[in-house]
Amino acid sequence: MSYVNFKALVKKINLKPNGIQEIVIEASGGELKGQLEKLARMIDHHAQIEIESTIVNYNVKIDSSTKKPLIEYRVDENGVIHEVKTSEQLELPGLPKKEVKIEDETKSIDREIVDQFVLSGMAPTFDDLPKNIDEIAKRRIEGDSYITLANVLEMSSGRVVEIIEDYRKRIAPLAQKWWEWKQNNEDQKDDHSDDTENGNENDAA
């Protein structure tokens, strides 16, 4: 059985006679390196296709007057994410609660960042999703098929797709904050390493 796995750009869908739909995708030579011959052998053969976007789109609720998110996050020194109440959320004794007009702002994040967040073990779970949704998502990232996961959860593969997609969207803003913290920590380590090397060179001189 031939198997190929590569990233591509979905260009268009052509509607053809007899209800046939032709999907056009575009991939660079680098993505198909070592796999082009396998793919060529599939021409005019039936194949099972799974396509997932490499981008996660999610909505953030913001204060329409300040354009600031209603929920913000901070990451502690251990990489654990905590929810932070904004000044708009804090209620002062004796003062009427401020009415906030809320609107949704659509944001995007690379799916790879969200997946790395899941693999780190820092991603939360949610009461209205399967209790082991983090492990289910991790298994999908590591290569388990939706059909395999459907058998584990005893539901349709389509439903598993919806649940994992929903999970990625919910944790996306946390993943973004975690990624920024991770990158900042790595930059600080690099700076410290450079300082140490320079110090050693000075000592040697």
C-alpha positions as CSV (number, residue, x, y, z in Angstrom):
1,M,0.0,0.0,0.0
2,S,1.4,3.4,-1.0
3,Y,1.3,6.2,1.5
4,V,2.3,9.9,1.1
5,N,2.1,12.7,3.5
6,F,2.8,16.3,2.5
7,K,1.7,19.9,2.9
8,A,0.0,21.6,0.0
9,L,-2.0,24.7,-1.0
10,V,-5.6,24.0,-1.9
11,K,-6.0,26.0,-5.1
12,K,-9.6,25.4,-6.3
13,I,-12.5,23.0,-6.8
14,N,-13.7,22.4,-10.4
15,L,-17.3,21.1,-10.9
16,K,-17.3,18.5,-13.7
17,P,-20.1,16.6,-15.4
18,N,-21.9,13.7,-13.7
19,G,-21.4,15.2,-10.2
20,I,-17.7,14.8,-10.3
21,Q,-15.7,17.4,-8.3
22,E,-12.0,17.9,-9.2
23,I,-9.8,19.3,-6.3
24,V,-6.6,21.0,-7.4
25,I,-3.8,21.2,-4.9
26,E,-0.3,22.6,-5.3
27,A,2.8,21.4,-3.5
28,S,6.5,22.4,-3.7
29,G,9.1,19.9,-4.8
30,G,10.6,19.9,-1.4
31,E,7.3,18.7,0.2
32,L,7.1,15.8,-2.3
33,K,10.8,14.8,-2.1
34,G,11.0,11.0,-2.0
35,Q,7.3,10.6,-2.3
36,L,6.5,11.7,-5.9
37,E,6.9,8.2,-7.3
38,K,4.5,6.8,-4.7
39,L,2.0,9.6,-5.6
40,A,2.4,8.9,-9.3
41,R,1.5,5.3,-8.7
42,M,-1.9,6.4,-7.3
43,I,-3.0,8.1,-10.5
44,D,-6.3,6.7,-11.7
45,H,-6.5,4.6,-8.5
46,H,-8.9,5.2,-5.6
47,A,-7.2,6.7,-2.5
48,Q,-8.4,7.8,0.9
49,I,-7.7,11.5,1.4
50,E,-7.6,13.5,4.6
51,I,-6.9,17.2,4.4
52,E,-6.4,19.4,7.5
53,S,-5.6,23.1,7.5
54,T,-2.2,24.1,8.9
55,I,-3.9,27.2,10.4
56,V,-6.3,27.4,13.4
57,N,-8.8,30.2,13.2
58,Y,-10.4,31.2,16.5
59,N,-12.5,34.0,18.0
60,V,-11.5,36.2,20.9
61,K,-14.2,38.2,22.8
62,I,-13.1,41.9,23.1
63,D,-14.4,45.1,24.6
64,S,-15.7,47.0,21.6
65,S,-14.7,50.3,23.1
66,T,-11.2,49.5,24.2
67,K,-10.5,46.7,21.6
68,K,-8.9,44.7,24.4
69,P,-9.7,41.0,25.1
70,L,-12.0,40.3,28.0
71,I,-9.8,37.5,29.1
72,E,-6.0,37.7,29.2
73,Y,-3.4,35.2,30.2
74,R,0.0,35.0,31.9
75,V,2.5,32.2,32.0
76,D,4.3,31.4,35.3
77,E,7.9,30.2,35.5
78,N,6.9,26.6,35.0
79,G,5.0,27.3,31.8
80,V,1.5,27.0,33.5
81,I,-1.1,29.4,32.1
82,H,-3.3,31.4,34.4
83,E,-6.3,33.6,33.5
84,V,-5.9,37.2,34.4
85,K,-8.9,39.5,35.0
86,T,-8.6,42.8,33.2
87,S,-9.5,46.1,34.8
88,E,-12.9,46.0,33.0
89,Q,-13.7,42.8,34.8
90,L,-12.9,44.0,38.3
91,E,-15.8,45.2,40.3
92,L,-15.2,48.0,42.9
93,P,-17.4,48.1,46.0
94,G,-20.1,50.6,45.8
95,L,-19.8,51.3,42.1
96,P,-22.3,50.0,39.5
97,K,-21.0,47.2,37.3
98,K,-19.8,48.7,34.0
99,E,-21.7,47.4,31.0
100,V,-19.3,46.2,28.4
101,K,-20.2,45.8,24.7
102,I,-18.6,42.7,23.4
103,E,-17.6,41.7,19.9
104,D,-15.8,38.8,18.4
105,E,-12.4,39.3,16.8
106,T,-11.1,36.5,14.5
107,K,-7.4,35.5,15.0
108,S,-5.2,32.9,13.4
109,I,-2.4,30.8,14.7
110,D,-0.2,28.1,13.1
111,R,-1.6,24.7,14.0
112,E,2.0,23.5,14.7
113,I,2.1,25.9,17.7
114,V,-1.2,24.6,19.1
115,D,0.0,21.0,18.6
116,Q,3.3,21.8,20.4
117,F,1.2,23.2,23.2
118,V,-0.7,19.9,23.4
119,L,2.4,17.8,23.3
120,S,4.0,19.9,26.1
121,G,1.3,18.6,28.5
122,M,0.2,22.1,29.4
123,A,-3.0,22.2,27.5
124,P,-6.2,22.2,29.7
125,T,-9.2,20.0,29.4
126,F,-12.9,21.1,29.4
127,D,-15.9,19.6,31.2
128,D,-18.1,19.5,28.0
129,L,-15.5,17.6,26.0
130,P,-14.2,14.1,26.5
131,K,-12.3,14.1,29.8
132,N,-9.1,12.8,28.1
133,I,-9.4,15.2,25.1
134,D,-5.8,16.3,25.6
135,E,-4.6,12.7,25.2
136,I,-6.9,12.1,22.2
137,A,-5.5,15.2,20.5
138,K,-2.0,14.1,21.3
139,R,-2.6,10.7,19.7
140,R,-3.9,12.4,16.6
141,I,-0.9,14.7,16.4
142,E,1.4,11.6,16.8
143,G,-0.3,9.9,13.9
144,D,-3.4,8.0,15.0
145,S,-6.1,8.1,12.4
146,Y,-9.5,9.6,13.0
147,I,-11.0,6.1,12.5
148,T,-8.8,4.7,15.3
149,L,-9.7,7.5,17.7
150,A,-13.4,7.0,16.8
151,N,-13.2,3.4,17.9
152,V,-11.6,4.5,21.2
153,L,-14.3,7.1,21.8
154,E,-17.1,5.0,20.4
155,M,-18.4,7.7,18.1
156,S,-18.2,8.5,14.4
157,S,-14.9,9.7,12.9
158,G,-16.7,12.9,11.7
159,R,-17.6,13.7,15.3
160,V,-14.0,13.1,16.4
161,V,-12.8,15.6,13.8
162,E,-15.3,18.2,15.1
163,I,-14.2,17.6,18.7
164,I,-10.5,18.0,18.0
165,E,-11.1,21.0,15.9
166,D,-13.2,22.6,18.6
167,Y,-10.5,21.7,21.2
168,R,-7.7,23.4,19.1
169,K,-9.8,26.5,18.7
170,R,-10.5,26.8,22.5
171,I,-6.8,26.3,23.5
172,A,-5.5,28.5,20.6
173,P,-5.2,31.8,22.6
174,L,-3.5,29.9,25.5
175,A,-1.1,28.3,23.0
176,Q,-0.2,31.7,21.6
177,K,0.7,33.0,25.0
178,W,2.6,29.8,25.9
179,W,4.5,30.0,22.6
180,E,5.5,33.6,23.3
181,W,6.7,32.7,26.8
182,K,8.7,29.7,25.4
183,Q,10.3,31.8,22.7
184,N,11.2,34.5,25.2
185,N,12.8,31.9,27.5
186,E,14.8,30.5,24.7
187,D,16.0,34.0,23.7
188,Q,17.1,34.7,27.3
189,K,19.0,31.4,27.4
190,D,20.8,32.2,24.2
191,D,21.7,35.7,25.5
192,H,23.0,34.1,28.7
193,S,25.0,31.6,26.7
194,D,26.6,34.4,24.6
195,D,27.5,36.3,27.8
196,T,29.1,33.2,29.3
197,E,31.1,32.6,26.2
198,N,32.3,36.2,26.1
199,G,33.2,36.0,29.7
200,N,35.3,32.9,29.1
201,E,37.0,34.6,26.2
202,N,37.8,37.6,28.3
203,D,39.2,35.4,31.1
204,A,41.4,33.5,28.6
205,A,42.7,36.8,27.3
